[in-house]
Structures are given as C-alpha cells and as structure tokens.
Amino acid sequence: MVIVAYDPHFEKTIRKISDARLKEHVKHQIKKIIGNPGLGKPMRYCRKQTREVYIPPFRLSYWYDKRKDTLVFLALYHKDEQ
C-alpha cells in the first residue's frame, strides 16, 4: 500500500482554491496518481526524480520513492509561475 504525504506548501495551495470544479479535478488526478505513481511525466535536471501531471492550467508535482513505497505531493502551480 502506498504511503501518501503532502508538502505543507501543497496543502496551503489546495486550501486556497475557490473553484469547486478545479478542486474536484485535482482530487481526481490525485486518486489516479495513487493508483499508478508512474503516471506523470518524469522531470529532468534540477527537478530530477519528480514527476508532473498537467491539470489545465496548472501542474501537479509529486515525488515517488519505489523502495519505501512513499508518494509525496510537492506543489500545484501555474506553468507561467515556474
């Protein structure tokens, strides 16, 4: 069973979302990622070992450790603010 954790910055960003439709879309993507952690696009360079999923117009960034079976959601951010 995958152990799921949330970065404090990620939790704060999620609480600030006022659009109910976007919030539901994020929840749906989180459930999909928990079911299949290899789902997202692998990042390169300084963001190596993290993955991202596109939720228009945002990116959901997470890290998965296969050995410990741990999934950590890092950030939800707008692509232009990267």
mmCIF file of the N, C-alpha and C atoms, coordinates in Angstrom:
data_MODEL
# 
_entry.id   MODEL 
# 
loop_
_atom_site.group_PDB 
_atom_site.id 
_atom_site.type_symbol 
_atom_site.label_atom_id 
_atom_site.label_alt_id 
_atom_site.label_comp_id 
_atom_site.label_asym_id 
_atom_site.label_entity_id 
_atom_site.label_seq_id 
_atom_site.pdbx_PDB_ins_code 
_atom_site.Cartn_x 
_atom_site.Cartn_y 
_atom_site.Cartn_z 
_atom_site.occupancy 
_atom_site.B_iso_or_equiv 
_atom_site.pdbx_formal_charge 
_atom_site.auth_seq_id 
_atom_site.auth_comp_id 
_atom_site.auth_asym_id 
_atom_site.auth_atom_id 
_atom_site.pdbx_PDB_model_num 
ATOM 1   N N  . MET A 1 1  ? 0.829   -1.184 0.000   1.00 0.00 ? 1  MET A N  1 
ATOM 2   C CA . MET A 1 1  ? 0.000   0.000  0.000   1.00 0.00 ? 1  MET A CA 1 
ATOM 3   C C  . MET A 1 1  ? 0.874   1.248  0.000   1.00 0.00 ? 1  MET A C  1 
ATOM 4   N N  . VAL A 1 2  ? 0.551   2.174  -0.828  1.00 0.00 ? 2  VAL A N  1 
ATOM 5   C CA . VAL A 1 2  ? 1.318   3.406  -0.976  1.00 0.00 ? 2  VAL A CA 1 
ATOM 6   C C  . VAL A 1 2  ? 1.066   4.325  0.217   1.00 0.00 ? 2  VAL A C  1 
ATOM 7   N N  . ILE A 1 3  ? 2.146   4.867  0.772   1.00 0.00 ? 3  ILE A N  1 
ATOM 8   C CA . ILE A 1 3  ? 2.041   5.846  1.851   1.00 0.00 ? 3  ILE A CA 1 
ATOM 9   C C  . ILE A 1 3  ? 2.017   7.228  1.197   1.00 0.00 ? 3  ILE A C  1 
ATOM 10  N N  . VAL A 1 4  ? 0.974   7.999  1.473   1.00 0.00 ? 4  VAL A N  1 
ATOM 11  C CA . VAL A 1 4  ? 0.797   9.311  0.840   1.00 0.00 ? 4  VAL A CA 1 
ATOM 12  C C  . VAL A 1 4  ? 1.072   10.406 1.852   1.00 0.00 ? 4  VAL A C  1 
ATOM 13  N N  . ALA A 1 5  ? 1.863   11.413 1.431   1.00 0.00 ? 5  ALA A N  1 
ATOM 14  C CA . ALA A 1 5  ? 2.157   12.575 2.264   1.00 0.00 ? 5  ALA A CA 1 
ATOM 15  C C  . ALA A 1 5  ? 1.995   13.833 1.419   1.00 0.00 ? 5  ALA A C  1 
ATOM 16  N N  . TYR A 1 6  ? 1.746   14.937 2.090   1.00 0.00 ? 6  TYR A N  1 
ATOM 17  C CA . TYR A 1 6  ? 1.559   16.209 1.405   1.00 0.00 ? 6  TYR A CA 1 
ATOM 18  C C  . TYR A 1 6  ? 2.519   17.236 1.968   1.00 0.00 ? 6  TYR A C  1 
ATOM 19  N N  . ASP A 1 7  ? 3.194   17.958 1.093   1.00 0.00 ? 7  ASP A N  1 
ATOM 20  C CA . ASP A 1 7  ? 4.063   19.045 1.491   1.00 0.00 ? 7  ASP A CA 1 
ATOM 21  C C  . ASP A 1 7  ? 3.193   20.174 2.059   1.00 0.00 ? 7  ASP A C  1 
ATOM 22  N N  . PRO A 1 8  ? 3.634   20.881 3.099   1.00 0.00 ? 8  PRO A N  1 
ATOM 23  C CA . PRO A 1 8  ? 2.828   21.979 3.658   1.00 0.00 ? 8  PRO A CA 1 
ATOM 24  C C  . PRO A 1 8  ? 2.471   23.061 2.619   1.00 0.00 ? 8  PRO A C  1 
ATOM 25  N N  . HIS A 1 9  ? 3.396   23.341 1.718   1.00 0.00 ? 9  HIS A N  1 
ATOM 26  C CA . HIS A 1 9  ? 3.123   24.322 0.657   1.00 0.00 ? 9  HIS A CA 1 
ATOM 27  C C  . HIS A 1 9  ? 1.989   23.836 -0.247  1.00 0.00 ? 9  HIS A C  1 
ATOM 28  N N  . PHE A 1 10 ? 1.966   22.546 -0.542  1.00 0.00 ? 10 PHE A N  1 
ATOM 29  C CA . PHE A 1 10 ? 0.919   21.963 -1.375  1.00 0.00 ? 10 PHE A CA 1 
ATOM 30  C C  . PHE A 1 10 ? -0.441  22.074 -0.673  1.00 0.00 ? 10 PHE A C  1 
ATOM 31  N N  . GLU A 1 11 ? -0.487  21.745 0.610   1.00 0.00 ? 11 GLU A N  1 
ATOM 32  C CA . GLU A 1 11 ? -1.735  21.821 1.364   1.00 0.00 ? 11 GLU A CA 1 
ATOM 33  C C  . GLU A 1 11 ? -2.276  23.247 1.398   1.00 0.00 ? 11 GLU A C  1 
ATOM 34  N N  . LYS A 1 12 ? -1.391  24.205 1.576   1.00 0.00 ? 12 LYS A N  1 
ATOM 35  C CA . LYS A 1 12 ? -1.799  25.611 1.622   1.00 0.00 ? 12 LYS A CA 1 
ATOM 36  C C  . LYS A 1 12 ? -2.383  26.042 0.278   1.00 0.00 ? 12 LYS A C  1 
ATOM 37  N N  . THR A 1 13 ? -1.768  25.620 -0.806  1.00 0.00 ? 13 THR A N  1 
ATOM 38  C CA . THR A 1 13 ? -2.253  25.961 -2.139  1.00 0.00 ? 13 THR A CA 1 
ATOM 39  C C  . THR A 1 13 ? -3.619  25.343 -2.403  1.00 0.00 ? 13 THR A C  1 
ATOM 40  N N  . ILE A 1 14 ? -3.815  24.107 -2.000  1.00 0.00 ? 14 ILE A N  1 
ATOM 41  C CA . ILE A 1 14 ? -5.096  23.425 -2.200  1.00 0.00 ? 14 ILE A CA 1 
ATOM 42  C C  . ILE A 1 14 ? -6.213  24.126 -1.418  1.00 0.00 ? 14 ILE A C  1 
ATOM 43  N N  . ARG A 1 15 ? -5.927  24.551 -0.202  1.00 0.00 ? 15 ARG A N  1 
ATOM 44  C CA . ARG A 1 15 ? -6.939  25.237 0.607   1.00 0.00 ? 15 ARG A CA 1 
ATOM 45  C C  . ARG A 1 15 ? -7.368  26.555 -0.017  1.00 0.00 ? 15 ARG A C  1 
ATOM 46  N N  . LYS A 1 16 ? -6.478  27.207 -0.762  1.00 0.00 ? 16 LYS A N  1 
ATOM 47  C CA . LYS A 1 16 ? -6.784  28.499 -1.368  1.00 0.00 ? 16 LYS A CA 1 
ATOM 48  C C  . LYS A 1 16 ? -7.645  28.399 -2.631  1.00 0.00 ? 16 LYS A C  1 
ATOM 49  N N  . ILE A 1 17 ? -7.766  27.215 -3.208  1.00 0.00 ? 17 ILE A N  1 
ATOM 50  C CA . ILE A 1 17 ? -8.545  27.056 -4.438  1.00 0.00 ? 17 ILE A CA 1 
ATOM 51  C C  . ILE A 1 17 ? -10.023 27.273 -4.129  1.00 0.00 ? 17 ILE A C  1 
ATOM 52  N N  . SER A 1 18 ? -10.626 28.233 -4.826  1.00 0.00 ? 18 SER A N  1 
ATOM 53  C CA . SER A 1 18 ? -12.041 28.528 -4.595  1.00 0.00 ? 18 SER A CA 1 
ATOM 54  C C  . SER A 1 18 ? -12.939 27.894 -5.660  1.00 0.00 ? 18 SER A C  1 
ATOM 55  N N  . ASP A 1 19 ? -12.364 27.529 -6.788  1.00 0.00 ? 19 ASP A N  1 
ATOM 56  C CA . ASP A 1 19 ? -13.128 26.930 -7.877  1.00 0.00 ? 19 ASP A CA 1 
ATOM 57  C C  . ASP A 1 19 ? -13.390 25.452 -7.572  1.00 0.00 ? 19 ASP A C  1 
ATOM 58  N N  . ALA A 1 20 ? -14.660 25.099 -7.350  1.00 0.00 ? 20 ALA A N  1 
ATOM 59  C CA . ALA A 1 20 ? -15.022 23.734 -6.968  1.00 0.00 ? 20 ALA A CA 1 
ATOM 60  C C  . ALA A 1 20 ? -14.697 22.736 -8.078  1.00 0.00 ? 20 ALA A C  1 
ATOM 61  N N  . ARG A 1 21 ? -14.870 23.140 -9.322  1.00 0.00 ? 21 ARG A N  1 
ATOM 62  C CA . ARG A 1 21 ? -14.595 22.242 -10.448 1.00 0.00 ? 21 ARG A CA 1 
ATOM 63  C C  . ARG A 1 21 ? -13.111 21.892 -10.525 1.00 0.00 ? 21 ARG A C  1 
ATOM 64  N N  . LEU A 1 22 ? -12.263 22.892 -10.344 1.00 0.00 ? 22 LEU A N  1 
ATOM 65  C CA . LEU A 1 22 ? -10.813 22.662 -10.361 1.00 0.00 ? 22 LEU A CA 1 
ATOM 66  C C  . LEU A 1 22 ? -10.404 21.775 -9.192  1.00 0.00 ? 22 LEU A C  1 
ATOM 67  N N  . LYS A 1 23 ? -10.990 22.023 -8.023  1.00 0.00 ? 23 LYS A N  1 
ATOM 68  C CA . LYS A 1 23 ? -10.668 21.225 -6.840  1.00 0.00 ? 23 LYS A CA 1 
ATOM 69  C C  . LYS A 1 23 ? -11.033 19.756 -7.053  1.00 0.00 ? 23 LYS A C  1 
ATOM 70  N N  . GLU A 1 24 ? -12.170 19.490 -7.672  1.00 0.00 ? 24 GLU A N  1 
ATOM 71  C CA . GLU A 1 24 ? -12.578 18.115 -7.973  1.00 0.00 ? 24 GLU A CA 1 
ATOM 72  C C  . GLU A 1 24 ? -11.633 17.472 -8.984  1.00 0.00 ? 24 GLU A C  1 
ATOM 73  N N  . HIS A 1 25 ? -11.200 18.248 -9.966  1.00 0.00 ? 25 HIS A N  1 
ATOM 74  C CA . HIS A 1 25 ? -10.272 17.733 -10.969 1.00 0.00 ? 25 HIS A CA 1 
ATOM 75  C C  . HIS A 1 25 ? -8.941  17.349 -10.311 1.00 0.00 ? 25 HIS A C  1 
ATOM 76  N N  . VAL A 1 26 ? -8.479  18.181 -9.385  1.00 0.00 ? 26 VAL A N  1 
ATOM 77  C CA . VAL A 1 26 ? -7.228  17.892 -8.664  1.00 0.00 ? 26 VAL A CA 1 
ATOM 78  C C  . VAL A 1 26 ? -7.395  16.617 -7.837  1.00 0.00 ? 26 VAL A C  1 
ATOM 79  N N  . LYS A 1 27 ? -8.512  16.475 -7.136  1.00 0.00 ? 27 LYS A N  1 
ATOM 80  C CA . LYS A 1 27 ? -8.762  15.270 -6.336  1.00 0.00 ? 27 LYS A CA 1 
ATOM 81  C C  . LYS A 1 27 ? -8.773  14.021 -7.213  1.00 0.00 ? 27 LYS A C  1 
ATOM 82  N N  . HIS A 1 28 ? -9.394  14.137 -8.373  1.00 0.00 ? 28 HIS A N  1 
ATOM 83  C CA . HIS A 1 28 ? -9.457  13.005 -9.306  1.00 0.00 ? 28 HIS A CA 1 
ATOM 84  C C  . HIS A 1 28 ? -8.053  12.600 -9.768  1.00 0.00 ? 28 HIS A C  1 
ATOM 85  N N  . GLN A 1 29 ? -7.216  13.583 -10.096 1.00 0.00 ? 29 GLN A N  1 
ATOM 86  C CA . GLN A 1 29 ? -5.850  13.298 -10.534 1.00 0.00 ? 29 GLN A CA 1 
ATOM 87  C C  . GLN A 1 29 ? -5.028  12.682 -9.405  1.00 0.00 ? 29 GLN A C  1 
ATOM 88  N N  . ILE A 1 30 ? -5.238  13.151 -8.178  1.00 0.00 ? 30 ILE A N  1 
ATOM 89  C CA . ILE A 1 30 ? -4.515  12.593 -7.038  1.00 0.00 ? 30 ILE A CA 1 
ATOM 90  C C  . ILE A 1 30 ? -4.871  11.117 -6.860  1.00 0.00 ? 30 ILE A C  1 
ATOM 91  N N  . LYS A 1 31 ? -6.146  10.779 -7.005  1.00 0.00 ? 31 LYS A N  1 
ATOM 92  C CA . LYS A 1 31 ? -6.570  9.380  -6.900  1.00 0.00 ? 31 LYS A CA 1 
ATOM 93  C C  . LYS A 1 31 ? -5.942  8.524  -7.996  1.00 0.00 ? 31 LYS A C  1 
ATOM 94  N N  . LYS A 1 32 ? -5.854  9.069  -9.215  1.00 0.00 ? 32 LYS A N  1 
ATOM 95  C CA . LYS A 1 32 ? -5.230  8.339  -10.315 1.00 0.00 ? 32 LYS A CA 1 
ATOM 96  C C  . LYS A 1 32 ? -3.744  8.114  -10.046 1.00 0.00 ? 32 LYS A C  1 
ATOM 97  N N  . ILE A 1 33 ? -3.073  9.124  -9.508  1.00 0.00 ? 33 ILE A N  1 
ATOM 98  C CA . ILE A 1 33 ? -1.639  9.017  -9.218  1.00 0.00 ? 33 ILE A CA 1 
ATOM 99  C C  . ILE A 1 33 ? -1.399  7.993  -8.117  1.00 0.00 ? 33 ILE A C  1 
ATOM 100 N N  . ILE A 1 34 ? -2.242  7.974  -7.101  1.00 0.00 ? 34 ILE A N  1 
ATOM 101 C CA . ILE A 1 34 ? -2.090  7.000  -6.021  1.00 0.00 ? 34 ILE A CA 1 
ATOM 102 C C  . ILE A 1 34 ? -2.244  5.582  -6.572  1.00 0.00 ? 34 ILE A C  1 
ATOM 103 N N  . GLY A 1 35 ? -3.145  5.403  -7.521  1.00 0.00 ? 35 GLY A N  1 
ATOM 104 C CA . GLY A 1 35 ? -3.329  4.096  -8.144  1.00 0.00 ? 35 GLY A CA 1 
ATOM 105 C C  . GLY A 1 35 ? -2.181  3.686  -9.039  1.00 0.00 ? 35 GLY A C  1 
ATOM 106 N N  . ASN A 1 36 ? -1.538  4.665  -9.682  1.00 0.00 ? 36 ASN A N  1 
ATOM 107 C CA . ASN A 1 36 ? -0.425  4.393  -10.595 1.00 0.00 ? 36 ASN A CA 1 
ATOM 108 C C  . ASN A 1 36 ? 0.597   5.531  -10.488 1.00 0.00 ? 36 ASN A C  1 
ATOM 109 N N  . PRO A 1 37 ? 1.565   5.445  -9.555  1.00 0.00 ? 37 PRO A N  1 
ATOM 110 C CA . PRO A 1 37 ? 2.520   6.530  -9.343  1.00 0.00 ? 37 PRO A CA 1 
ATOM 111 C C  . PRO A 1 37 ? 3.417   6.845  -10.547 1.00 0.00 ? 37 PRO A C  1 
ATOM 112 N N  . GLY A 1 38 ? 3.542   5.957  -11.490 1.00 0.00 ? 38 GLY A N  1 
ATOM 113 C CA . GLY A 1 38 ? 4.368   6.212  -12.669 1.00 0.00 ? 38 GLY A CA 1 
ATOM 114 C C  . GLY A 1 38 ? 3.627   6.959  -13.755 1.00 0.00 ? 38 GLY A C  1 
ATOM 115 N N  . LEU A 1 39 ? 2.472   7.480  -13.454 1.00 0.00 ? 39 LEU A N  1 
ATOM 116 C CA . LEU A 1 39 ? 1.606   8.126  -14.422 1.00 0.00 ? 39 LEU A CA 1 
ATOM 117 C C  . LEU A 1 39 ? 2.177   9.417  -14.999 1.00 0.00 ? 39 LEU A C  1 
ATOM 118 N N  . GLY A 1 40 ? 2.756   10.255 -14.178 1.00 0.00 ? 40 GLY A N  1 
ATOM 119 C CA . GLY A 1 40 ? 3.201   11.585 -14.595 1.00 0.00 ? 40 GLY A CA 1 
ATOM 120 C C  . GLY A 1 40 ? 4.445   11.590 -15.447 1.00 0.00 ? 40 GLY A C  1 
ATOM 121 N N  . LYS A 1 41 ? 4.712   12.761 -16.010 1.00 0.00 ? 41 LYS A N  1 
ATOM 122 C CA . LYS A 1 41 ? 5.893   12.966 -16.848 1.00 0.00 ? 41 LYS A CA 1 
ATOM 123 C C  . LYS A 1 41 ? 7.121   13.124 -15.950 1.00 0.00 ? 41 LYS A C  1 
ATOM 124 N N  . PRO A 1 42 ? 8.173   12.335 -16.172 1.00 0.00 ? 42 PRO A N  1 
ATOM 125 C CA . PRO A 1 42 ? 9.391   12.487 -15.362 1.00 0.00 ? 42 PRO A CA 1 
ATOM 126 C C  . PRO A 1 42 ? 10.108  13.791 -15.694 1.00 0.00 ? 42 PRO A C  1 
ATOM 127 N N  . MET A 1 43 ? 10.542  14.487 -14.674 1.00 0.00 ? 43 MET A N  1 
ATOM 128 C CA . MET A 1 43 ? 11.240  15.758 -14.854 1.00 0.00 ? 43 MET A CA 1 
ATOM 129 C C  . MET A 1 43 ? 12.744  15.518 -14.974 1.00 0.00 ? 43 MET A C  1 
ATOM 130 N N  . ARG A 1 44 ? 13.446  16.542 -15.466 1.00 0.00 ? 44 ARG A N  1 
ATOM 131 C CA . ARG A 1 44 ? 14.891  16.430 -15.673 1.00 0.00 ? 44 ARG A CA 1 
ATOM 132 C C  . ARG A 1 44 ? 15.622  17.545 -14.935 1.00 0.00 ? 44 ARG A C  1 
ATOM 133 N N  . TYR A 1 45 ? 16.950  17.454 -14.994 1.00 0.00 ? 45 TYR A N  1 
ATOM 134 C CA . TYR A 1 45 ? 17.861  18.455 -14.445 1.00 0.00 ? 45 TYR A CA 1 
ATOM 135 C C  . TYR A 1 45 ? 17.664  18.632 -12.940 1.00 0.00 ? 45 TYR A C  1 
ATOM 136 N N  . CYS A 1 46 ? 17.408  19.844 -12.468 1.00 0.00 ? 46 CYS A N  1 
ATOM 137 C CA . CYS A 1 46 ? 17.340  20.078 -11.017 1.00 0.00 ? 46 CYS A CA 1 
ATOM 138 C C  . CYS A 1 46 ? 16.076  19.487 -10.394 1.00 0.00 ? 46 CYS A C  1 
ATOM 139 N N  . ARG A 1 47 ? 15.092  19.131 -11.191 1.00 0.00 ? 47 ARG A N  1 
ATOM 140 C CA . ARG A 1 47 ? 13.844  18.544 -10.679 1.00 0.00 ? 47 ARG A CA 1 
ATOM 141 C C  . ARG A 1 47 ? 13.802  17.034 -10.901 1.00 0.00 ? 47 ARG A C  1 
ATOM 142 N N  . LYS A 1 48 ? 14.963  16.449 -11.117 1.00 0.00 ? 48 LYS A N  1 
ATOM 143 C CA . LYS A 1 48 ? 15.057  15.017 -11.358 1.00 0.00 ? 48 LYS A CA 1 
ATOM 144 C C  . LYS A 1 48 ? 14.451  14.234 -10.193 1.00 0.00 ? 48 LYS A C  1 
ATOM 145 N N  . GLN A 1 49 ? 13.887  13.085 -10.487 1.00 0.00 ? 49 GLN A N  1 
ATOM 146 C CA . GLN A 1 49 ? 13.213  12.182 -9.552  1.00 0.00 ? 49 GLN A CA 1 
ATOM 147 C C  . GLN A 1 49 ? 11.841  12.682 -9.120  1.00 0.00 ? 49 GLN A C  1 
ATOM 148 N N  . THR A 1 50 ? 11.349  13.744 -9.752  1.00 0.00 ? 50 THR A N  1 
ATOM 149 C CA . THR A 1 50 ? 9.973   14.166 -9.513  1.00 0.00 ? 50 THR A CA 1 
ATOM 150 C C  . THR A 1 50 ? 9.193   13.955 -10.800 1.00 0.00 ? 50 THR A C  1 
ATOM 151 N N  . ARG A 1 51 ? 7.894   13.970 -10.679 1.00 0.00 ? 51 ARG A N  1 
ATOM 152 C CA . ARG A 1 51 ? 7.019   13.797 -11.833 1.00 0.00 ? 51 ARG A CA 1 
ATOM 153 C C  . ARG A 1 51 ? 5.952   14.883 -11.797 1.00 0.00 ? 51 ARG A C  1 
ATOM 154 N N  . GLU A 1 52 ? 5.343   15.148 -12.963 1.00 0.00 ? 52 GLU A N  1 
ATOM 155 C CA . GLU A 1 52 ? 4.305   16.154 -13.056 1.00 0.00 ? 52 GLU A CA 1 
ATOM 156 C C  . GLU A 1 52 ? 3.135   15.645 -13.870 1.00 0.00 ? 52 GLU A C  1 
ATOM 157 N N  . VAL A 1 53 ? 1.950   16.112 -13.480 1.00 0.00 ? 53 VAL A N  1 
ATOM 158 C CA . VAL A 1 53 ? 0.722   15.835 -14.215 1.00 0.00 ? 53 VAL A CA 1 
ATOM 159 C C  . VAL A 1 53 ? 0.113   17.182 -14.566 1.00 0.00 ? 53 VAL A C  1 
ATOM 160 N N  . TYR A 1 54 ? -0.372  17.315 -15.794 1.00 0.00 ? 54 TYR A N  1 
ATOM 161 C CA . TYR A 1 54 ? -0.961  18.563 -16.263 1.00 0.00 ? 54 TYR A CA 1 
ATOM 162 C C  . TYR A 1 54 ? -2.444  18.602 -15.926 1.00 0.00 ? 54 TYR A C  1 
ATOM 163 N N  . ILE A 1 55 ? -2.854  19.629 -15.188 1.00 0.00 ? 55 ILE A N  1 
ATOM 164 C CA . ILE A 1 55 ? -4.252  19.895 -14.884 1.00 0.00 ? 55 ILE A CA 1 
ATOM 165 C C  . ILE A 1 55 ? -4.501  21.325 -15.352 1.00 0.00 ? 55 ILE A C  1 
ATOM 166 N N  . PRO A 1 56 ? -5.064  21.487 -16.543 1.00 0.00 ? 56 PRO A N  1 
ATOM 167 C CA . PRO A 1 56 ? -5.154  22.832 -17.136 1.00 0.00 ? 56 PRO A CA 1 
ATOM 168 C C  . PRO A 1 56 ? -5.725  23.871 -16.173 1.00 0.00 ? 56 PRO A C  1 
ATOM 169 N N  . PRO A 1 57 ? -5.083  25.008 -15.986 1.00 0.00 ? 57 PRO A N  1 
ATOM 170 C CA . PRO A 1 57 ? -3.795  25.478 -16.489 1.00 0.00 ? 57 PRO A CA 1 
ATOM 171 C C  . PRO A 1 57 ? -2.658  25.266 -15.490 1.00 0.00 ? 57 PRO A C  1 
ATOM 172 N N  . PHE A 1 58 ? -2.774  24.284 -14.625 1.00 0.00 ? 58 PHE A N  1 
ATOM 173 C CA . PHE A 1 58 ? -1.791  24.060 -13.567 1.00 0.00 ? 58 PHE A CA 1 
ATOM 174 C C  . PHE A 1 58 ? -0.982  22.786 -13.777 1.00 0.00 ? 58 PHE A C  1 
ATOM 175 N N  . ARG A 1 59 ? 0.078   22.656 -12.971 1.00 0.00 ? 59 ARG A N  1 
ATOM 176 C CA . ARG A 1 59 ? 0.906   21.452 -12.934 1.00 0.00 ? 59 ARG A CA 1 
ATOM 177 C C  . ARG A 1 59 ? 0.890   20.919 -11.509 1.00 0.00 ? 59 ARG A C  1 
ATOM 178 N N  . LEU A 1 60 ? 0.738   19.616 -11.386 1.00 0.00 ? 60 LEU A N  1 
ATOM 179 C CA . LEU A 1 60 ? 0.773   18.949 -10.088 1.00 0.00 ? 60 LEU A CA 1 
ATOM 180 C C  . LEU A 1 60 ? 2.081   18.174 -10.015 1.00 0.00 ? 60 LEU A C  1 
ATOM 181 N N  . SER A 1 61 ? 2.945   18.579 -9.101  1.00 0.00 ? 61 SER A N  1 
ATOM 182 C CA . SER A 1 61 ? 4.271   17.977 -8.971  1.00 0.00 ? 61 SER A CA 1 
ATOM 183 C C  . SER A 1 61 ? 4.285   17.026 -7.780  1.00 0.00 ? 61 SER A C  1 
ATOM 184 N N  . TYR A 1 62 ? 4.899   15.840 -7.993  1.00 0.00 ? 62 TYR A N  1 
ATOM 185 C CA . TYR A 1 62 ? 4.991   14.860 -6.913  1.00 0.00 ? 62 TYR A CA 1 
ATOM 186 C C  . TYR A 1 62 ? 6.265   14.055 -7.032  1.00 0.00 ? 62 TYR A C  1 
ATOM 187 N N  . TRP A 1 63 ? 6.604   13.371 -5.938  1.00 0.00 ? 63 TRP A N  1 
ATOM 188 C CA . TRP A 1 63 ? 7.805   12.537 -5.862  1.00 0.00 ? 63 TRP A CA 1 
ATOM 189 C C  . TRP A 1 63 ? 7.385   11.164 -5.363  1.00 0.00 ? 63 TRP A C  1 
ATOM 190 N N  . TYR A 1 64 ? 7.923   10.117 -5.980  1.00 0.00 ? 64 TYR A N  1 
ATOM 191 C CA . TYR A 1 64 ? 7.601   8.745  -5.593  1.00 0.00 ? 64 TYR A CA 1 
ATOM 192 C C  . TYR A 1 64 ? 8.881   7.968  -5.326  1.00 0.00 ? 64 TYR A C  1 
ATOM 193 N N  . ASP A 1 65 ? 8.955   7.350  -4.140  1.00 0.00 ? 65 ASP A N  1 
ATOM 194 C CA . ASP A 1 65 ? 10.088  6.515  -3.756  1.00 0.00 ? 65 ASP A CA 1 
ATOM 195 C C  . ASP A 1 65 ? 9.638   5.053  -3.824  1.00 0.00 ? 65 ASP A C  1 
ATOM 196 N N  . LYS A 1 66 ? 10.169  4.315  -4.798  1.00 0.00 ? 66 LYS A N  1 
ATOM 197 C CA . LYS A 1 66 ? 9.754   2.922  -5.004  1.00 0.00 ? 66 LYS A CA 1 
ATOM 198 C C  . LYS A 1 66 ? 10.151  2.023  -3.841  1.00 0.00 ? 66 LYS A C  1 
ATOM 199 N N  . ARG A 1 67 ? 11.340  2.244  -3.291  1.00 0.00 ? 67 ARG A N  1 
ATOM 200 C CA . ARG A 1 67 ? 11.824  1.370  -2.215  1.00 0.00 ? 67 ARG A CA 1 
ATOM 201 C C  . ARG A 1 67 ? 10.967  1.469  -0.954  1.00 0.00 ? 67 ARG A C  1 
ATOM 202 N N  . LYS A 1 68 ? 10.589  2.689  -0.588  1.00 0.00 ? 68 LYS A N  1 
ATOM 203 C CA . LYS A 1 68 ? 9.780   2.899  0.615   1.00 0.00 ? 68 LYS A CA 1 
ATOM 204 C C  . LYS A 1 68 ? 8.289   2.923  0.300   1.00 0.00 ? 68 LYS A C  1 
ATOM 205 N N  . ASP A 1 69 ? 7.945   2.891  -0.982  1.00 0.00 ? 69 ASP A N  1 
ATOM 206 C CA . ASP A 1 69 ? 6.558   2.951  -1.446  1.00 0.00 ? 69 ASP A CA 1 
ATOM 207 C C  . ASP A 1 69 ? 5.856   4.187  -0.879  1.00 0.00 ? 69 ASP A C  1 
ATOM 208 N N  . THR A 1 70 ? 6.543   5.338  -1.009  1.00 0.00 ? 70 THR A N  1 
ATOM 209 C CA . THR A 1 70 ? 6.055   6.606  -0.478  1.00 0.00 ? 70 THR A CA 1 
ATOM 210 C C  . THR A 1 70 ? 5.798   7.580  -1.615  1.00 0.00 ? 70 THR A C  1 
ATOM 211 N N  . LEU A 1 71 ? 4.688   8.273  -1.548  1.00 0.00 ? 71 LEU A N  1 
ATOM 212 C CA . LEU A 1 71 ? 4.284   9.253  -2.542  1.00 0.00 ? 71 LEU A CA 1 
ATOM 213 C C  . LEU A 1 71 ? 4.100   10.584 -1.829  1.00 0.00 ? 71 LEU A C  1 
ATOM 214 N N  . VAL A 1 72 ? 4.834   11.623 -2.283  1.00 0.00 ? 72 VAL A N  1 
ATOM 215 C CA . VAL A 1 72 ? 4.750   12.944 -1.659  1.00 0.00 ? 72 VAL A CA 1 
ATOM 216 C C  . VAL A 1 72 ? 4.319   13.948 -2.719  1.00 0.00 ? 72 VAL A C  1 
ATOM 217 N N  . PHE A 1 73 ? 3.198   14.612 -2.477  1.00 0.00 ? 73 PHE A N  1 
ATOM 218 C CA . PHE A 1 73 ? 2.732   15.661 -3.381  1.00 0.00 ? 73 PHE A CA 1 
ATOM 219 C C  . PHE A 1 73 ? 3.426   16.949 -2.983  1.00 0.00 ? 73 PHE A C  1 
ATOM 220 N N  . LEU A 1 74 ? 4.157   17.553 -3.938  1.00 0.00 ? 74 LEU A N  1 
ATOM 221 C CA . LEU A 1 74 ? 5.018   18.690 -3.648  1.00 0.00 ? 74 LEU A CA 1 
ATOM 222 C C  . LEU A 1 74 ? 4.380   20.043 -3.896  1.00 0.00 ? 74 LEU A C  1 
ATOM 223 N N  . ALA A 1 75 ? 3.763   20.222 -5.071  1.00 0.00 ? 75 ALA A N  1 
ATOM 224 C CA . ALA A 1 75 ? 3.255   21.551 -5.403  1.00 0.00 ? 75 ALA A CA 1 
ATOM 225 C C  . ALA A 1 75 ? 2.179   21.488 -6.479  1.00 0.00 ? 75 ALA A C  1 
ATOM 226 N N  . LEU A 1 76 ? 1.331   22.492 -6.457  1.00 0.00 ? 76 LEU A N  1 
ATOM 227 C CA . LEU A 1 76 ? 0.368   22.750 -7.517  1.00 0.00 ? 76 LEU A CA 1 
ATOM 228 C C  . LEU A 1 76 ? 0.632   24.186 -7.934  1.00 0.00 ? 76 LEU A C  1 
ATOM 229 N N  . TYR A 1 77 ? 1.094   24.378 -9.176  1.00 0.00 ? 77 TYR A N  1 
ATOM 230 C CA . TYR A 1 77 ? 1.489   25.724 -9.595  1.00 0.00 ? 77 TYR A CA 1 
ATOM 231 C C  . TYR A 1 77 ? 1.087   25.972 -11.037 1.00 0.00 ? 77 TYR A C  1 
ATOM 232 N N  . HIS A 1 78 ? 1.009   27.238 -11.378 1.00 0.00 ? 78 HIS A N  1 
ATOM 233 C CA . HIS A 1 78 ? 0.721   27.646 -12.738 1.00 0.00 ? 78 HIS A CA 1 
ATOM 234 C C  . HIS A 1 78 ? 2.005   27.576 -13.547 1.00 0.00 ? 78 HIS A C  1 
ATOM 235 N N  . LYS A 1 79 ? 1.938   27.095 -14.744 1.00 0.00 ? 79 LYS A N  1 
ATOM 236 C CA . LYS A 1 79 ? 3.132   26.901 -15.577 1.00 0.00 ? 79 LYS A CA 1 
ATOM 237 C C  . LYS A 1 79 ? 3.904   28.209 -15.777 1.00 0.00 ? 79 LYS A C  1 
ATOM 238 N N  . ASP A 1 80 ? 3.214   29.322 -15.923 1.00 0.00 ? 80 ASP A N  1 
ATOM 239 C CA . ASP A 1 80 ? 3.892   30.613 -16.133 1.00 0.00 ? 80 ASP A CA 1 
ATOM 240 C C  . ASP A 1 80 ? 4.648   31.081 -14.900 1.00 0.00 ? 80 ASP A C  1 
ATOM 241 N N  . GLU A 1 81 ? 4.322   30.554 -13.731 1.00 0.00 ? 81 GLU A N  1 
ATOM 242 C CA . GLU A 1 81 ? 4.979   30.957 -12.487 1.00 0.00 ? 81 GLU A CA 1 
ATOM 243 C C  . GLU A 1 81 ? 6.107   30.025 -12.082 1.00 0.00 ? 81 GLU A C  1 
ATOM 244 N N  . GLN A 1 82 ? 6.500   29.129 -12.950 1.00 0.00 ? 82 GLN A N  1 
ATOM 245 C CA . GLN A 1 82 ? 7.525   28.143 -12.658 1.00 0.00 ? 82 GLN A CA 1 
ATOM 246 C C  . GLN A 1 82 ? 8.855   28.782 -12.395 1.00 0.00 ? 82 GLN A C  1 
# 
